[in-house]
Amino acid sequence: MTSGHSHLNRKFRQLTGMTPKAYRVD
């Protein structure tokens, strides 16, 4: 689960419009 992490991060950022720190609970 590290291949499309960057991709998801970018998508989430556009969808949520927030920083990766908001939904990054890794």
Secondary structure, DSSP 8 states (H G I E B T S, - for coil): --SSHHHHHHHHHHHH-S-TTTS---
